[in-house]
Amino acid sequence: MTKVEKLEREIRSLSAQELTNFREWFAAFDAAAWDRQIEEDAKAGKLDALADTAIADHRAGRSRNL
């Protein structure tokens, strides 16, 4: 049995309150992982082309205030 399968089995056995607590924990865990990835990508320059395109579109009048 893989780790994921073990986790799935454990998650299925959680009470409603435990599942709520797990969801809250996992949402925070996942958001932090996403934030780290975005930060790493930004530092590595992987987002530069997207930023350049957005700035060029804004300067060309292809943006609007939200």
Secondary structure, DSSP 8 states (H G I E B T S, - for coil): --HHHHHHHHHHT--HHHHHHHHHHHHHHHHHHHHHHHHHHHHTTTTHHHHHHHHHHHHTT-----
